[in-house]
């Protein structure tokens, strides 16, 4: 059994080594290389750098999925921003 099947769908998002936000709403498993447009973060765009699952509810990395992100807003890797610059303004 995989950790994500045994634990709640808690997603912890980390940007630049800092915990940024959490949700329990998105139930698809992101993977390294995926891109995210995050409305709750002023429509910033991110790239998934790594994904870890934790079943330790007493440690620094609490229970759930930990998604490590790199912000790509206004970079050459910002495909949505480069495709629709009038919509995605910095």
N, CA, C and O atoms as a GROMACS GRO file, in nm:
protein
  360
    1UNK      N    1   0.084  -0.117   0.000
    1UNK     CA    2   0.000   0.000   0.000
    1UNK      C    3   0.089   0.125   0.000
    1UNK      O    4   0.185   0.133   0.077
    2UNK      N    5   0.057   0.219  -0.086
    2UNK     CA    6   0.132   0.343  -0.092
    2UNK      C    7   0.087   0.438   0.019
    2UNK      O    8  -0.027   0.432   0.064
    3UNK      N    9   0.178   0.523   0.062
    3UNK     CA   10   0.148   0.617   0.170
    3UNK      C   11   0.027   0.702   0.135
    3UNK      O   12  -0.059   0.725   0.220
    4UNK      N   13   0.019   0.750   0.012
    4UNK     CA   14  -0.092   0.838  -0.025
    4UNK      C   15  -0.227   0.767  -0.021
    4UNK      O   16  -0.330   0.832  -0.011
    5UNK      N   17  -0.228   0.633  -0.028
    5UNK     CA   18  -0.353   0.559  -0.016
    5UNK      C   19  -0.394   0.543   0.130
    5UNK      O   20  -0.513   0.532   0.160
    6UNK      N   21  -0.298   0.542   0.221
    6UNK     CA   22  -0.326   0.521   0.363
    6UNK      C   23  -0.349   0.651   0.439
    6UNK      O   24  -0.412   0.650   0.544
    7UNK      N   25  -0.299   0.762   0.387
    7UNK     CA   26  -0.306   0.890   0.457
    7UNK      C   27  -0.403   0.984   0.388
    7UNK      O   28  -0.434   0.966   0.270
    8UNK      N   29  -0.451   1.084   0.462
    8UNK     CA   30  -0.538   1.184   0.398
    8UNK      C   31  -0.466   1.254   0.283
    8UNK      O   32  -0.343   1.258   0.278
    9UNK      N   33  -0.542   1.308   0.194
    9UNK     CA   34  -0.485   1.381   0.081
    9UNK      C   35  -0.449   1.522   0.127
    9UNK      O   36  -0.516   1.619   0.092
   10UNK      N   37  -0.345   1.532   0.204
   10UNK     CA   38  -0.295   1.661   0.250
   10UNK      C   39  -0.175   1.696   0.165
   10UNK      O   40  -0.077   1.621   0.159
   11UNK      N   41  -0.182   1.810   0.099
   11UNK     CA   42  -0.072   1.857   0.015
   11UNK      C   43  -0.005   1.975   0.083
   11UNK      O   44  -0.071   2.074   0.113
   12UNK      N   45   0.123   1.965   0.108
   12UNK     CA   46   0.202   2.073   0.164
   12UNK      C   47   0.293   2.124   0.054
   12UNK      O   48   0.369   2.048  -0.006
   13UNK      N   49   0.287   2.255   0.028
   13UNK     CA   50   0.365   2.315  -0.079
   13UNK      C   51   0.481   2.394  -0.019
   13UNK      O   52   0.462   2.472   0.074
   14UNK      N   53   0.599   2.372  -0.074
   14UNK     CA   54   0.721   2.436  -0.027
   14UNK      C   55   0.782   2.514  -0.142
   14UNK      O   56   0.795   2.462  -0.253
   15UNK      N   57   0.821   2.639  -0.117
   15UNK     CA   58   0.886   2.723  -0.217
   15UNK      C   59   1.014   2.778  -0.155
   15UNK      O   60   1.010   2.838  -0.047
   16UNK      N   61   1.126   2.758  -0.222
   16UNK     CA   62   1.256   2.805  -0.173
   16UNK      C   63   1.284   2.756  -0.031
   16UNK      O   64   1.338   2.830   0.051
   17UNK      N   65   1.250   2.632  -0.003
   17UNK     CA   66   1.279   2.572   0.127
   17UNK      C   67   1.188   2.614   0.240
   17UNK      O   68   1.209   2.575   0.354
   18UNK      N   69   1.087   2.694   0.210
   18UNK     CA   70   0.993   2.742   0.311
   18UNK      C   71   0.854   2.686   0.283
   18UNK      O   72   0.810   2.681   0.168
   19UNK      N   73   0.785   2.645   0.391
   19UNK     CA   74   0.647   2.600   0.375
   19UNK      C   75   0.563   2.719   0.328
   19UNK      O   76   0.568   2.825   0.390
   20UNK      N   77   0.487   2.702   0.222
   20UNK     CA   78   0.413   2.813   0.162
   20UNK      C   79   0.262   2.804   0.186
   20UNK      O   80   0.200   2.903   0.225
   21UNK      N   81   0.202   2.686   0.164
   21UNK     CA   82   0.060   2.668   0.190
   21UNK      C   83   0.026   2.520   0.190
   21UNK      O   84   0.109   2.435   0.159
   22UNK      N   85  -0.099   2.492   0.225
   22UNK     CA   86  -0.146   2.354   0.234
   22UNK      C   87  -0.287   2.347   0.176
   22UNK      O   88  -0.363   2.444   0.183
   23UNK      N   89  -0.322   2.234   0.118
   23UNK     CA   90  -0.460   2.211   0.076
   23UNK      C   91  -0.493   2.063   0.088
   23UNK      O   92  -0.404   1.978   0.097
   24UNK      N   93  -0.621   2.034   0.086
   24UNK     CA   94  -0.670   1.895   0.088
   24UNK      C   95  -0.766   1.872  -0.027
   24UNK      O   96  -0.844   1.777  -0.025
   25UNK      N   97  -0.762   1.960  -0.127
   25UNK     CA   98  -0.864   1.959  -0.231
   25UNK      C   99  -0.819   1.891  -0.360
   25UNK      O  100  -0.902   1.836  -0.432
   26UNK      N  101  -0.691   1.894  -0.389
   26UNK     CA  102  -0.645   1.842  -0.517
   26UNK      C  103  -0.600   1.698  -0.500
   26UNK      O  104  -0.502   1.671  -0.432
   27UNK      N  105  -0.672   1.609  -0.562
   27UNK     CA  106  -0.652   1.466  -0.540
   27UNK      C  107  -0.582   1.397  -0.657
   27UNK      O  108  -0.598   1.277  -0.676
   28UNK      N  109  -0.504   1.471  -0.733
   28UNK     CA  110  -0.426   1.405  -0.837
   28UNK      C  111  -0.279   1.411  -0.794
   28UNK      O  112  -0.234   1.511  -0.739
   29UNK      N  113  -0.206   1.305  -0.819
   29UNK     CA  114  -0.066   1.303  -0.778
   29UNK      C  115   0.022   1.379  -0.875
   29UNK      O  116   0.046   1.334  -0.988
   30UNK      N  117   0.070   1.494  -0.832
   30UNK     CA  118   0.164   1.568  -0.917
   30UNK      C  119   0.296   1.495  -0.918
   30UNK      O  120   0.325   1.415  -0.829
   31UNK      N  121   0.374   1.523  -1.019
   31UNK     CA  122   0.506   1.460  -1.028
   31UNK      C  123   0.609   1.563  -1.071
   31UNK      O  124   0.576   1.671  -1.121
   32UNK      N  125   0.732   1.528  -1.052
   32UNK     CA  126   0.843   1.615  -1.087
   32UNK      C  127   0.830   1.661  -1.232
   32UNK      O  128   0.807   1.580  -1.322
   33UNK      N  129   0.843   1.791  -1.252
   33UNK     CA  130   0.834   1.848  -1.386
   33UNK      C  131   0.699   1.911  -1.417
   33UNK      O  132   0.688   1.992  -1.509
   34UNK      N  133   0.594   1.874  -1.341
   34UNK     CA  134   0.462   1.933  -1.364
   34UNK      C  135   0.466   2.084  -1.337
   34UNK      O  136   0.547   2.131  -1.257
   35UNK      N  137   0.380   2.157  -1.405
   35UNK     CA  138   0.365   2.300  -1.382
   35UNK      C  139   0.233   2.329  -1.313
   35UNK      O  140   0.134   2.259  -1.334
   36UNK      N  141   0.232   2.432  -1.230
   36UNK     CA  142   0.112   2.470  -1.157
   36UNK      C  143   0.086   2.620  -1.174
   36UNK      O  144   0.178   2.700  -1.164
   37UNK      N  145  -0.039   2.656  -1.199
   37UNK     CA  146  -0.085   2.794  -1.193
   37UNK      C  147  -0.167   2.802  -1.065
   37UNK      O  148  -0.265   2.729  -1.050
   38UNK      N  149  -0.128   2.890  -0.972
   38UNK     CA  150  -0.190   2.891  -0.840
   38UNK      C  151  -0.264   3.023  -0.819
   38UNK      O  152  -0.204   3.126  -0.792
   39UNK      N  153  -0.396   3.017  -0.833
   39UNK     CA  154  -0.479   3.137  -0.819
   39UNK      C  155  -0.466   3.198  -0.680
   39UNK      O  156  -0.463   3.321  -0.667
   40UNK      N  157  -0.457   3.115  -0.578
   40UNK     CA  158  -0.447   3.166  -0.440
   40UNK      C  159  -0.314   3.235  -0.412
   40UNK      O  160  -0.299   3.302  -0.309
   41UNK      N  161  -0.219   3.221  -0.500
   41UNK     CA  162  -0.089   3.286  -0.486
   41UNK      C  163  -0.070   3.392  -0.595
   41UNK      O  164   0.038   3.404  -0.653
   42UNK      N  165  -0.175   3.469  -0.621
   42UNK     CA  166  -0.172   3.575  -0.722
   42UNK      C  167  -0.137   3.524  -0.862
   42UNK      O  168  -0.070   3.593  -0.939
   43UNK      N  169  -0.182   3.404  -0.893
   43UNK     CA  170  -0.162   3.342  -1.025
   43UNK      C  171  -0.014   3.323  -1.061
   43UNK      O  172   0.023   3.323  -1.178
   44UNK      N  173   0.068   3.306  -0.958
   44UNK     CA  174   0.208   3.275  -0.986
   44UNK      C  175   0.215   3.135  -1.048
   44UNK      O  176   0.130   3.050  -1.024
   45UNK      N  177   0.319   3.115  -1.127
   45UNK     CA  178   0.340   2.986  -1.191
   45UNK      C  179   0.461   2.918  -1.128
   45UNK      O  180   0.563   2.981  -1.100
   46UNK      N  181   0.447   2.787  -1.108
   46UNK     CA  182   0.549   2.709  -1.040
   46UNK      C  183   0.579   2.582  -1.118
   46UNK      O  184   0.495   2.533  -1.194
   47UNK      N  185   0.698   2.530  -1.098
   47UNK     CA  186   0.738   2.401  -1.153
   47UNK      C  187   0.765   2.309  -1.034
   47UNK      O  188   0.830   2.348  -0.937
   48UNK      N  189   0.713   2.184  -1.042
   48UNK     CA  190   0.737   2.086  -0.936
   48UNK      C  191   0.879   2.034  -0.947
   48UNK      O  192   0.917   1.978  -1.050
   49UNK      N  193   0.957   2.054  -0.842
   49UNK     CA  194   1.096   2.012  -0.839
   49UNK      C  195   1.108   1.872  -0.782
   49UNK      O  196   1.191   1.792  -0.827
   50UNK      N  197   1.025   1.840  -0.682
   50UNK     CA  198   1.030   1.708  -0.619
   50UNK      C  199   0.903   1.686  -0.540
   50UNK      O  200   0.834   1.782  -0.502
   51UNK      N  201   0.870   1.560  -0.514
   51UNK     CA  202   0.753   1.523  -0.435
   51UNK      C  203   0.795   1.416  -0.336
   51UNK      O  204   0.859   1.318  -0.373
   52UNK      N  205   0.758   1.436  -0.210
   52UNK     CA  206   0.785   1.339  -0.104
   52UNK      C  207   0.656   1.310  -0.031
   52UNK      O  208   0.571   1.398  -0.017
   53UNK      N  209   0.640   1.188   0.017
   53UNK     CA  210   0.527   1.148   0.100
   53UNK      C  211   0.578   1.123   0.241
   53UNK      O  212   0.684   1.063   0.259
   54UNK      N  213   0.503   1.168   0.340
   54UNK     CA  214   0.543   1.149   0.479
   54UNK      C  215   0.428   1.090   0.559
   54UNK      O  216   0.314   1.134   0.547
   55UNK      N  217   0.459   0.990   0.641
   55UNK     CA  218   0.359   0.937   0.734
   55UNK      C  219   0.395   0.973   0.878
   55UNK      O  220   0.341   0.915   0.972
   56UNK      N  221   0.487   1.068   0.894
   56UNK     CA  222   0.530   1.112   1.027
   56UNK      C  223   0.450   1.234   1.068
   56UNK      O  224   0.473   1.344   1.018
   57UNK      N  225   0.355   1.215   1.160
   57UNK     CA  226   0.274   1.330   1.201
   57UNK      C  227   0.331   1.403   1.322
   57UNK      O  228   0.261   1.482   1.385
   58UNK      N  229   0.458   1.377   1.356
   58UNK     CA  230   0.521   1.446   1.468
   58UNK      C  231   0.649   1.517   1.426
   58UNK      O  232   0.715   1.579   1.510
   59UNK      N  233   0.684   1.511   1.301
   59UNK     CA  234   0.813   1.565   1.257
   59UNK      C  235   0.799   1.697   1.184
   59UNK      O  236   0.691   1.754   1.174
   60UNK      N  237   0.913   1.745   1.134
   60UNK     CA  238   0.917   1.870   1.058
   60UNK      C  239   0.832   1.860   0.932
   60UNK      O  240   0.764   1.955   0.894
   61UNK      N  241   0.836   1.744   0.868
   61UNK     CA  242   0.754   1.720   0.749
   61UNK      C  243   0.635   1.637   0.792
   61UNK      O  244   0.642   1.514   0.799
   62UNK      N  245   0.527   1.705   0.822
   62UNK     CA  246   0.407   1.642   0.876
   62UNK      C  247   0.348   1.542   0.776
   62UNK      O  248   0.398   1.527   0.664
   63UNK      N  249   0.243   1.476   0.817
   63UNK     CA  250   0.178   1.372   0.738
   63UNK      C  251   0.127   1.428   0.605
   63UNK      O  252   0.078   1.541   0.599
   64UNK      N  253   0.137   1.351   0.500
   64UNK     CA  254   0.083   1.389   0.370
   64UNK      C  255   0.189   1.400   0.262
   64UNK      O  256   0.302   1.353   0.277
   65UNK      N  257   0.150   1.464   0.155
   65UNK     CA  258   0.236   1.482   0.037
   65UNK      C  259   0.305   1.618   0.049
   65UNK      O  260   0.240   1.718   0.080
   66UNK      N  261   0.434   1.621   0.025
   66UNK     CA  262   0.512   1.745   0.029
   66UNK      C  263   0.562   1.773  -0.112
   66UNK      O  264   0.638   1.695  -0.169
   67UNK      N  265   0.518   1.885  -0.166
   67UNK     CA  266   0.548   1.921  -0.304
   67UNK      C  267   0.642   2.040  -0.302
   67UNK      O  268   0.607   2.149  -0.256
   68UNK      N  269   0.763   2.018  -0.353
   68UNK     CA  270   0.864   2.123  -0.355
   68UNK      C  271   0.858   2.193  -0.491
   68UNK      O  272   0.867   2.130  -0.596
   69UNK      N  273   0.842   2.324  -0.484
   69UNK     CA  274   0.819   2.404  -0.605
   69UNK      C  275   0.929   2.506  -0.627
   69UNK      O  276   0.997   2.551  -0.534
   70UNK      N  277   0.944   2.542  -0.755
   70UNK     CA  278   1.030   2.653  -0.795
   70UNK      C  279   0.941   2.750  -0.870
   70UNK      O  280   0.870   2.710  -0.963
   71UNK      N  281   0.943   2.876  -0.831
   71UNK     CA  282   0.861   2.973  -0.903
   71UNK      C  283   0.924   3.002  -1.038
   71UNK      O  284   1.044   3.028  -1.048
   72UNK      N  285   0.842   2.999  -1.142
   72UNK     CA  286   0.891   3.026  -1.277
   72UNK      C  287   0.822   3.147  -1.340
   72UNK      O  288   0.840   3.176  -1.458
   73UNK      N  289   0.742   3.219  -1.260
   73UNK     CA  290   0.672   3.337  -1.309
   73UNK      C  291   0.770   3.434  -1.373
   73UNK      O  292   0.873   3.468  -1.314
   74UNK      N  293   0.738   3.477  -1.494
   74UNK     CA  294   0.818   3.576  -1.569
   74UNK      C  295   0.958   3.527  -1.602
   74UNK      O  296   1.051   3.607  -1.614
   75UNK      N  297   0.975   3.395  -1.617
   75UNK     CA  298   1.102   3.340  -1.661
   75UNK      C  299   1.081   3.276  -1.798
   75UNK      O  300   0.969   3.273  -1.849
   76UNK      N  301   1.187   3.226  -1.857
   76UNK     CA  302   1.173   3.159  -1.987
   76UNK      C  303   1.094   3.028  -1.974
   76UNK      O  304   1.042   2.978  -2.074
   77UNK      N  305   1.084   2.973  -1.854
   77UNK     CA  306   1.008   2.850  -1.830
   77UNK      C  307   0.861   2.877  -1.799
   77UNK      O  308   0.786   2.783  -1.773
   78UNK      N  309   0.819   3.001  -1.801
   78UNK     CA  310   0.680   3.039  -1.772
   78UNK      C  311   0.596   3.027  -1.900
   78UNK      O  312   0.563   3.127  -1.963
   79UNK      N  313   0.564   2.903  -1.936
   79UNK     CA  314   0.490   2.881  -2.060
   79UNK      C  315   0.355   2.952  -2.064
   79UNK      O  316   0.323   3.015  -2.164
   80UNK      N  317   0.273   2.943  -1.957
   80UNK     CA  318   0.145   3.017  -1.961
   80UNK      C  319   0.166   3.168  -1.971
   80UNK      O  320   0.096   3.235  -2.047
   81UNK      N  321   0.260   3.221  -1.895
   81UNK     CA  322   0.285   3.365  -1.899
   81UNK      C  323   0.339   3.412  -2.032
   81UNK      O  324   0.307   3.522  -2.077
   82UNK      N  325   0.422   3.329  -2.095
   82UNK     CA  326   0.478   3.365  -2.225
   82UNK      C  327   0.376   3.348  -2.336
   82UNK      O  328   0.384   3.417  -2.438
   83UNK      N  329   0.279   3.258  -2.318
   83UNK     CA  330   0.176   3.236  -2.418
   83UNK      C  331   0.067   3.342  -2.412
   83UNK      O  332   0.015   3.385  -2.515
   84UNK      N  333   0.031   3.385  -2.291
   84UNK     CA  334  -0.078   3.483  -2.273
   84UNK      C  335  -0.032   3.595  -2.180
   84UNK      O  336  -0.084   3.609  -2.070
   85UNK      N  337   0.065   3.675  -2.225
   85UNK     CA  338   0.118   3.781  -2.138
   85UNK      C  339   0.017   3.887  -2.099
   85UNK      O  340   0.031   3.949  -1.994
   86UNK      N  341  -0.085   3.910  -2.181
   86UNK     CA  342  -0.186   4.010  -2.145
   86UNK      C  343  -0.277   3.958  -2.032
   86UNK      O  344  -0.339   4.038  -1.962
   87UNK      N  345  -0.285   3.828  -2.015
   87UNK     CA  346  -0.365   3.770  -1.907
   87UNK      C  347  -0.283   3.755  -1.779
   87UNK      O  348  -0.330   3.790  -1.671
   88UNK      N  349  -0.162   3.704  -1.792
   88UNK     CA  350  -0.074   3.683  -1.677
   88UNK      C  351   0.022   3.800  -1.667
   88UNK      O  352   0.128   3.800  -1.729
   89UNK      N  353  -0.014   3.898  -1.590
   89UNK     CA  354   0.070   4.017  -1.572
   89UNK      C  355   0.148   4.004  -1.443
   89UNK      O  356   0.096   3.954  -1.343
   90UNK      N  357   0.271   4.049  -1.444
   90UNK     CA  358   0.355   4.044  -1.324
   90UNK      C  359   0.337   4.172  -1.247
   90UNK      O  360   0.398   4.190  -1.142
   0.00000   0.00000   0.00000
